Amino acid sequence: MPSDAKILIVDDHEDTLYALESTLAPLGYRVGRATGGDEALKEVLRGQVALLLLDVRMPGVSGLDVVRYMRRVEQTQHIPVILLTGFGPDTELTATAFALGVADLLMKPVDPWALRTKVRYLYEAQQRHHTLERELRDLRALVKEHLPDTAPADPAARIPEQPRHPATRDGDRLEQGRTP
């Protein structure tokens, strides 16, 4: 994922979208918006989303439904999600959210400093993760390119046989400290 991957903010209230965009503006990241769960899923599946700020309760497809779907799709299952709710603490919601693997669950109105701190951390961690994945793919391709096609699958099988020690009998090493 390129470094210009965006943070997608999803909420069905325009004023909340505006407030969250304003809060994140000082970070300098690209920010996208969606007003519902269906729109959010389409945007996430298009790629280029590094982090999702997602309202829990929206008409139609809820935030929890979006997360459930994302976790079943390989392409989206590792995108960090911060869920937002304006309905106060709810132990059942909290348990469900964290069981689905969300990064955090925040109450609205959100503390701007805390949100920017969490977003910066999660965004940068996601970028590092994608950089490492890309480097790993490149290294695997490089290794594959330099290995002969007839190379055995077992790496231990490629180790050359060691020369025999002079103090051997019938090809077996003598045990240390024992005489024949």
N, C-alpha and C positions, 0 to 999 in steps of 0.2 A: 504494500500500500504506500503510495507516495506521501511525502511529507505535507502535501497540501490536502490530505484527507480531512473531511469536515466533521464537525460535531453537529449532530442532528437533534434539534429541539422539537418535541412533539407535545402539543397541548391544544385543546379545543377552544381555548380562550385567547383572543388576540392580545389582550393586555398582558397576559402571562408570557406569551411568546416575546413580546416587545421587552418586558422587564428582564427576561433571561438573556436575550440578545445583548441588551445594554450591560448587564452584569458581566458577560463573557467578552465583550468588545476589547477591554484592555489587554487580554491575553494575545490578541492578534491572530487567532485561529480562524479558519473559514467556518462559518456557521450556516447551516441550512435549517429550514423549518418545515413542519408538517402539521396539519390541523386534525389528524385522525389516525387511527391505527392502520387502516388500509393503505393510506398514503405513506405512512412511515415504513411499512413492510416493502412497498414498491421501491422506495428510495434506498433502503438498506440492501435490497437484492441487486440494485444497480451497481453497488460497490462504492468505494470511496468514503465510507462512513467509518470513522475511527472510534466514535463514542456516541452514545445515545442518551439524551435526557428525556425521560418519558413520563408523562402524566399517567397515573394509575387508572383513574376513572374518566372514560370518554364515551360518548355515544357510539354504538356499533362495536367495533373491535377495541377492547380495553387494552391498557398497557400490559397487564399480565398476559393477555392473549398474544400480544406481539412478542413478548419474551418467550413464551412457550413455543411459538412457531420458530423463532430465531434459534433456539437451542436444539431444534431438531434438524436444522439445515447446516451442513458442514461449513459452507461459505460464511455463515453469520454467527455460528455458535460461540465464538470467542470475542465478539464485540462487547466491550464493557457497557453496562447499562446502569444509569442512576435513575431510580424511580422517584417520582415526585407525587405527593399527595397533600390535599388541602383538608382532609377529613380527620386529622388528628391521629394520635397513636392507636394502633389496632394490632393486637398480638397475632391474630390470624393472618392478616395481610403481611406483617413482618415475617412470620414463619414461611409463608408461601413464597414471598419475594426472594428470601435468601436461599430457600430450597431450589429455586430456579436459577440460582447463581448470579443474582444481580450484585453489582459492586457496592451499592448503597441505596438506602431509602431515606429521603429527606422530606421534612414537613414544609409546606408553604405557609407563610412566606419564607423564602430561603435566605439564609445569611449570605450576602454576596461574597464576603471574604472566604468563608468556608467552602462555598461552591467553587470559586475560582481555584482554590488550593486543590480540591479533590479533582476537578476537571483537568488541571495542569498535570497532576500526577498520573491520572489514568490515561490521558492522551499521550503523554511521553512514554509511558510504559507500553502502550499499544504500538507506538512507532518503533520502539526498541525491539519488541517481539517480531514485528514484520521485517525489520532489518536482519535480525538473526535468522528468520526463516529463509529469506532471500539468500543470505550468505551460505546457509546450509545446502540449499538447492544448487547453488553455484559450485560449492565444493564437491557435492556428490556427482555433478556433471563432469567436473574436472577429473575426479578419480576414475569415473567410468570411462572417460576418454583415454586415460593413460593405462588402463588395465587391459591386457589382452583378452579377447573374447573367450578364450579357452580357460581363463582363470577359474580355479575351483571356487565354489561358493563359500567354503570354510576358510577363513583367513589363516587358521593354523596350518592348513595344508600347503600354504605358500612358503612356509618357513623352510629354508634349506636344511638338509640333514647335517648334523654336527659331526665334525671329524672325530674318529674314535680316539679315546684317551689311550696313551701308550700302555698304561697298566690295566689292560682289560683281558679277560679270558672269555673266549667264545662270544665276543661282541658285547658282553655285559660288563658294566663298571664294577670294580670291587668296592665294597662298602668301606667307608672311611674308617680307619683304625683296625680293620680285620685283615688277617693274612690268609693265604690259601691253604 
